[in-house]
Each structure stands twice: as C-alpha cells, then as structure tokens.
Amino acid sequence: MDRPHAIPNEGWTVTRLILLVMLGLITGLYFPATRSILLGLAEPVIVPVVRWSNAEEMDQIARNVVEHERLTGQMPAGTGWLGWLDYRYSAEDMRLDPWGTPYELELSPDSVWIVSLGPDRTRQTDDDFNVAAPRG
C-alpha cells in the first residue's frame, strides 16, 4: 500500500543536506576572513579543536626555526622573524594563526617557542598557546 504523504528519498535528502552544511563550514573555515566570524560564533566548542589541529603546524615551524639556526648559526628573531616567516612560507595561512595573527617567536637557552595569541589576538592572555621545540 502506498503512503500518500511520504517524502521520496528522504534519507538521501537528509544526507545531502548534512553534506552541504559540512561543505559550507569547511569552506568558511578555509578563508581567514570568514574563519574568524565562524570561530567567534562557535568559540567555546571550536577553540580546543583548533588548538589541537594547529599544534602540528606550529611544531613544524618550530622545527624549521631550529633547523635554520643549525644551518646558519643565526636565529630569525626580532625584526627578522616576520621576514623569515614570509621567506620560508609563501602561503599566508602558514604564517598566521587560525585567527589571522602572525605567529610569534620566543627563545630560551634550550627551546624555541612558537606562540599564537589566540582568539583575542592579545599578548599574554589566558587564550594564548604555544608549541616548543628543543634547540640544537
């Protein structure tokens, strides 16, 4: 017996709707301008996930800084830091944290620290996070 009010392929329609929403979110997160808007709305849930996923990128930058020091005997610190980031990473998204702020470099005698200022883009606040790599 036919169901007169049944929606044909309703399972497929729901699947397509979910896929479209996911594609929209991924696309929005890809572009820095829309990324900051979306992250602001979903900050309590998204920030821990973004930090976790961004840690590998920050670790790679830290390892590259250590390698640069090993090869050249110099650290790309101070005013040379942003120039080194521009030279080393042609893609802007590798030079910027997920909130569009350039990564910062902090040095200690035994480590290199790559710092993200976090969602508030302000130095030395609770949402800052960093990744360290051992020197030499």
C-alpha positions as CSV (number, residue, x, y, z in Angstrom):
1,M,0.0,0.0,0.0
2,D,1.4,3.4,-1.0
3,R,1.9,6.1,1.6
4,P,0.4,9.2,0.1
5,H,2.3,11.7,2.3
6,A,5.7,10.0,2.2
7,I,8.6,12.1,1.0
8,P,10.6,10.2,-1.7
9,N,14.2,9.5,-0.8
10,E,14.0,11.4,2.5
11,G,17.2,9.6,3.7
12,W,19.1,10.8,0.7
13,T,17.8,14.3,1.1
14,V,19.0,14.5,4.7
15,T,22.4,13.1,3.7
16,R,22.7,15.7,1.0
17,L,21.7,18.5,3.4
18,I,24.3,17.4,6.0
19,L,27.0,17.2,3.3
20,L,26.1,20.7,2.1
21,V,26.3,22.1,5.6
22,M,29.6,20.4,6.3
23,L,31.0,21.7,2.9
24,G,29.8,25.2,3.8
25,L,31.5,25.1,7.2
26,I,34.8,23.7,5.8
27,T,34.8,26.4,3.1
28,G,34.1,29.1,5.6
29,L,36.9,27.9,7.8
30,Y,39.3,27.8,4.9
31,F,39.2,31.6,4.2
32,P,40.7,33.7,7.0
33,A,38.0,36.4,6.8
34,T,35.1,34.0,7.3
35,R,37.1,31.8,9.6
36,S,37.2,34.5,12.3
37,I,33.5,35.1,12.1
38,L,32.6,31.4,12.3
39,L,35.1,30.8,15.1
40,G,33.7,33.7,17.1
41,L,30.2,32.1,17.0
42,A,31.4,28.6,17.9
43,E,34.3,29.6,20.1
44,P,33.5,27.5,23.2
45,V,33.4,24.3,21.2
46,I,35.8,25.1,18.4
47,V,38.8,26.7,20.1
48,P,40.1,23.4,21.7
49,V,39.8,21.6,18.4
50,V,41.5,24.4,16.5
51,R,44.4,24.5,19.0
52,W,44.8,20.7,18.7
53,S,44.8,20.7,14.9
54,N,47.1,23.8,14.7
55,A,49.7,22.3,17.1
56,E,51.3,20.3,14.3
57,E,51.7,23.4,12.1
58,M,53.3,25.3,14.9
59,D,55.5,22.3,15.7
60,Q,56.7,22.3,12.1
61,I,57.5,26.0,12.2
62,A,59.5,25.5,15.5
63,R,61.5,22.6,13.9
64,N,62.2,24.8,10.9
65,V,63.5,27.6,13.1
66,V,65.8,25.1,14.9
67,E,67.0,23.8,11.5
68,H,67.6,27.4,10.3
69,E,69.7,28.0,13.4
70,R,71.7,24.8,12.9
71,L,72.4,25.6,9.2
72,T,73.1,29.4,9.5
73,G,74.2,29.8,13.2
74,Q,71.6,32.5,13.5
75,M,68.1,32.7,14.9
76,P,65.4,34.6,12.9
77,A,64.5,36.7,15.9
78,G,63.4,40.3,16.5
79,T,62.7,42.2,13.3
80,G,64.0,39.4,11.2
81,W,61.2,37.0,12.4
82,L,58.4,38.2,10.2
83,G,60.7,38.4,7.2
84,W,61.9,34.9,7.8
85,L,58.2,33.7,8.0
86,D,57.5,35.5,4.7
87,Y,60.5,34.0,3.0
88,R,60.1,30.5,4.5
89,Y,56.3,30.1,4.0
90,S,54.9,31.6,0.8
91,A,51.3,30.6,1.8
92,E,49.8,33.2,4.1
93,D,47.9,30.6,6.2
94,M,51.2,29.1,7.4
95,R,52.4,32.5,8.7
96,L,49.2,33.3,10.5
97,D,47.4,31.5,13.4
98,P,43.8,30.5,12.9
99,W,42.7,34.0,14.0
100,G,44.8,35.8,11.4
101,T,47.6,37.0,13.7
102,P,51.2,36.3,12.7
103,Y,52.9,33.7,14.9
104,E,55.4,35.0,17.4
105,L,58.8,33.5,18.3
106,E,60.1,33.3,21.8
107,L,63.5,31.9,22.6
108,S,65.0,30.2,25.7
109,P,68.5,28.8,26.0
110,D,67.2,25.3,25.3
111,S,64.0,25.8,23.3
112,V,62.2,27.6,20.6
113,W,58.6,28.6,21.3
114,I,56.1,29.4,18.5
115,V,53.3,31.4,20.1
116,S,49.7,32.0,18.9
117,L,48.0,35.0,20.6
118,G,44.7,33.0,20.4
119,P,41.2,34.2,19.6
120,D,41.5,37.6,21.4
121,R,44.7,38.4,19.5
122,T,46.2,40.0,22.6
123,R,49.6,39.0,24.0
124,Q,49.9,37.4,27.5
125,T,46.2,36.5,28.0
126,D,44.7,33.2,29.0
127,D,43.9,32.1,25.5
128,D,47.5,32.3,24.2
129,F,49.1,28.9,23.4
130,N,52.4,27.8,22.3
131,V,54.5,24.9,21.0
132,A,58.1,24.3,21.9
133,A,60.9,22.5,20.1
134,P,64.3,21.8,21.6
135,R,67.3,23.7,20.3
136,G,70.4,22.1,19.0
